[in-house]
């Protein structure tokens, strides 16, 4: 009996690990930090929220995570053959999930994202619904915007940069006004996400070539795209330091300047 129980536990652990990989952990971390960061900004700019209260974060966090899994899962469903070349460790490409299992996960998380967000505010529902619509257009034929470098980048930066930050702040703040600190954050993430959008295609060049996915890496070359993305990130961090010098309302200028210049220095060191 103990042996059977151990086998079952191992299977469950393996399935959960595959689900973790399927959810693309770096996007889960990014989504979670976005929600926490925007919530804390809303706390600072209003008097209706408590920085130590967990309840206001739970619904948008779970709804956005479900939406996150839907978007990245849908992309994997449409890219199985490409992933076998570019990302063979992903669960469908590696055979850890069947195509049907992956479809079920995507269907459940997409449905939960809509249902949970609809239980919140109009702003939360709009944030999740628009993000899911853009994520679907990014991956699914006949639209499949990921085939085009400009539109692929636009999809990623519009969701990560504008829709998530502005939509979540409006949800937490119960509407307008949007303070300068949120506009600064939104502008930073929009430009930063462009760098992510082109950086991520560098290691995927072989599969993208074989399946006619046009990317800046294919058109310009790896080194050119790497250097472009490095300078885009540099501009982002320098702009935030300048924003600190200019005294953006609602932020600690010294902290903003020191942290962004320090991270920029580490980034440049790592980039070599």
C-alpha positions in Angstrom: 0.0 0.0 0.0 2.8 2.4 0.9 4.5 1.6 -2.5 1.3 2.4 -4.4 0.8 5.6 -2.4 4.4 6.6 -3.3 3.8 5.9 -7.0 0.7 8.0 -6.9 2.5 10.9 -5.2 5.3 10.8 -7.7 2.8 10.9 -10.6 0.9 13.9 -9.0 4.2 15.7 -8.4 5.3 15.0 -12.0 2.0 16.3 -13.4 2.2 19.4 -11.3 5.8 20.0 -12.4 4.6 19.6 -16.1 1.8 22.1 -15.4 4.3 24.5 -13.9 6.4 24.3 -17.1 3.3 24.6 -19.2 2.4 27.9 -17.4 5.8 29.3 -18.4 7.1 30.3 -14.9 8.7 33.6 -16.0 5.3 34.9 -17.1 3.7 33.8 -13.8 6.4 35.7 -11.9 5.9 38.7 -14.1 2.1 38.7 -13.8 2.3 38.3 -10.0 4.8 41.1 -9.6 2.7 43.4 -11.8 -0.3 42.8 -9.6 1.5 43.4 -6.3 3.3 46.5 -7.7 0.2 48.1 -9.1 -1.7 47.3 -5.9 0.9 49.0 -3.7 0.9 52.1 -6.0 -2.9 52.2 -5.6 -2.5 51.9 -1.8 -0.1 54.9 -1.8 -2.4 57.0 -4.0 -5.7 56.3 -2.2 -7.2 55.8 1.2 -9.5 52.8 0.6 -6.8 50.1 0.5 -4.5 48.6 3.1 -1.0 47.5 2.1 -1.3 44.5 4.4 -4.7 43.3 3.2 -4.5 40.2 1.1 -8.2 39.9 0.1 -8.2 42.7 -2.5 -5.3 41.1 -4.4 -6.6 37.5 -4.5 -9.4 37.7 -7.1 -7.4 39.7 -9.7 -4.3 37.6 -9.0 -6.1 34.3 -9.6 -8.0 35.6 -12.6 -4.9 37.0 -14.2 -2.9 33.8 -13.5 -5.7 31.8 -15.2 -5.6 34.2 -18.1 -1.8 33.9 -18.2 -2.0 30.1 -18.4 -4.6 30.3 -21.2 -2.5 32.6 -23.3 0.8 30.7 -23.0 -1.0 27.4 -23.2 -2.8 28.3 -26.4 0.5 29.4 -27.9 2.0 26.0 -27.1 -1.0 24.2 -28.7 -0.5 26.1 -31.9 3.3 25.7 -31.9 3.8 22.0 -31.1 6.1 21.3 -34.1 8.0 24.5 -33.7 8.5 23.8 -30.0 9.9 20.4 -30.8 12.8 22.3 -32.3 13.0 25.5 -30.2 11.7 24.3 -26.8 11.7 20.5 -26.7 11.4 20.7 -22.8 7.8 22.1 -22.9 5.2 19.5 -21.9 3.4 19.0 -25.2 6.6 18.8 -27.2 8.1 16.5 -24.7 5.1 14.2 -24.6 4.3 14.9 -20.9 0.9 16.3 -21.8 -1.2 15.0 -24.6 -2.7 17.5 -27.0 -6.2 16.8 -25.5 -4.9 17.3 -21.9 -3.4 20.7 -22.9 -6.6 21.7 -24.6 -8.5 20.9 -21.4 -6.1 23.0 -19.3 -6.4 25.9 -21.7 -10.2 25.7 -21.8 -10.5 25.5 -18.0 -8.1 28.3 -17.3 -9.6 30.6 -20.0 -13.2 30.0 -18.6 -12.0 30.6 -15.0 -10.3 33.8 -16.0 -13.5 35.2 -17.5 -15.8 34.0 -14.7 -13.5 35.2 -11.9 -12.9 38.6 -13.5 -16.6 39.1 -14.2 -17.1 38.7 -10.4 -14.9 41.7 -9.9 -15.1 45.2 -11.3 -15.7 46.3 -14.9 -12.1 47.2 -15.1 -10.9 43.8 -14.0 -13.1 42.1 -16.5 -12.0 44.4 -19.3 -8.4 43.8 -18.5 -8.7 40.1 -18.6 -11.1 39.9 -21.6 -9.0 42.2 -23.8 -5.8 40.3 -22.8 -7.3 37.0 -23.7 -8.6 38.4 -27.0 -5.1 39.7 -27.9 -3.5 36.5 -26.8 -5.8 34.5 -29.0 -5.1 36.7 -32.0 -1.4 36.3 -31.3 -1.4 32.5 -31.6 -4.5 31.2 -33.5 -4.9 31.1 -37.3 -6.0 32.6 -39.5 -5.0 35.8 -37.7 -1.9 34.5 -35.9 -0.2 37.8 -35.4 3.0 36.2 -34.1 3.9 35.7 -37.8 4.7 39.4 -38.2 7.4 41.1 -36.1 5.6 44.4 -35.6 2.3 42.9 -34.6 3.9 40.2 -32.5 5.7 42.9 -30.5 2.6 45.0 -30.4 0.6 42.2 -28.8 3.1 41.6 -26.1 3.8 45.2 -25.2 0.1 46.3 -25.3 -0.9 43.6 -22.8 2.1 43.6 -20.5 2.6 47.4 -20.7 -0.7 49.2 -21.1 -3.6 46.9 -20.4 -2.4 45.1 -17.3 -0.9 48.1 -15.5 -3.7 50.6 -16.3 -6.5 48.1 -16.1 -5.4 46.8 -12.7 -4.8 50.2 -11.3 -8.3 51.3 -12.4 -9.7 48.1 -10.7 -7.9 48.7 -7.4 -8.6 52.5 -7.5 -12.2 52.0 -8.5 -11.6 54.2 -11.6 -9.7 57.3 -12.5 -7.6 59.4 -12.0 -4.4 57.6 -12.9 -1.4 59.2 -11.1 1.9 60.2 -12.8 3.7 57.2 -11.1 1.4 54.7 -13.0 1.9 56.5 -16.3 5.6 56.3 -15.7 5.4 52.6 -14.9 3.2 52.0 -18.0 5.6 53.8 -20.3 8.6 51.9 -18.8 7.0 48.5 -19.2 5.7 49.2 -22.8 9.3 50.0 -24.0 10.8 47.3 -21.8 8.4 44.7 -23.1 9.4 45.6 -26.7 12.9 44.4 -25.7 11.5 41.2 -24.3 9.5 40.6 -27.5 12.6 40.8 -29.6 15.0 39.2 -27.1 12.9 36.0 -26.8 13.1 35.3 -30.6 16.9 35.1 -30.6 17.2 31.4 -29.4 14.2 30.4 -31.5 15.6 31.2 -34.9 15.9 27.7 -36.3 12.3 26.7 -35.6 10.9 30.0 -36.7 12.8 29.8 -40.0 11.5 26.3 -40.8 7.9 27.3 -40.1 7.9 30.7 -41.8 7.6 32.8 -38.6 9.1 36.2 -39.5 11.0 37.8 -36.6 13.5 40.6 -36.3 16.1 38.1 -35.5 15.6 36.4 -38.9 15.5 39.7 -40.7 18.3 41.5 -38.9 20.5 38.8 -37.4 21.1 37.7 -33.8 23.8 40.2 -33.0 21.9 43.2 -34.3 18.8 42.3 -32.4 20.7 41.6 -29.2 22.4 45.0 -29.4 19.1 46.7 -30.2 17.3 45.1 -27.3 20.2 45.9 -25.0 20.0 49.6 -25.9 16.2 49.6 -25.5 16.5 48.2 -22.0 19.3 50.8 -21.3 17.0 53.7 -22.4 14.2 52.3 -20.1 16.4 52.3 -17.0 18.0 55.7 -17.8 14.5 57.2 -18.3 13.4 56.0 -14.9 16.5 57.5 -13.3 15.7 60.8 -15.1 12.1 60.6 -13.9 13.5 60.3 -10.4 15.6 63.4 -10.9 12.7 65.3 -12.3 10.6 64.3 -9.2 7.7 62.2 -10.3 4.9 62.7 -7.8 4.3 59.7 -5.5 7.7 58.0 -5.7 10.9 58.1 -3.7 13.3 59.8 -6.1 16.5 58.7 -4.4 15.4 55.0 -4.4 14.2 55.2 -8.0 17.5 56.7 -9.2 19.8 54.4 -7.2 18.0 51.1 -7.9 17.6 51.7 -11.6 21.2 52.7 -12.2 22.4 49.8 -10.1 20.3 47.3 -12.0 21.4 48.9 -15.3 25.1 48.4 -14.3 24.4 44.7 -13.4 22.5 44.3 -16.7 25.4 45.6 -18.8 27.9 43.4 -16.9 25.8 40.4 -17.5 25.2 41.3 -21.2 28.9 40.7 -22.0 
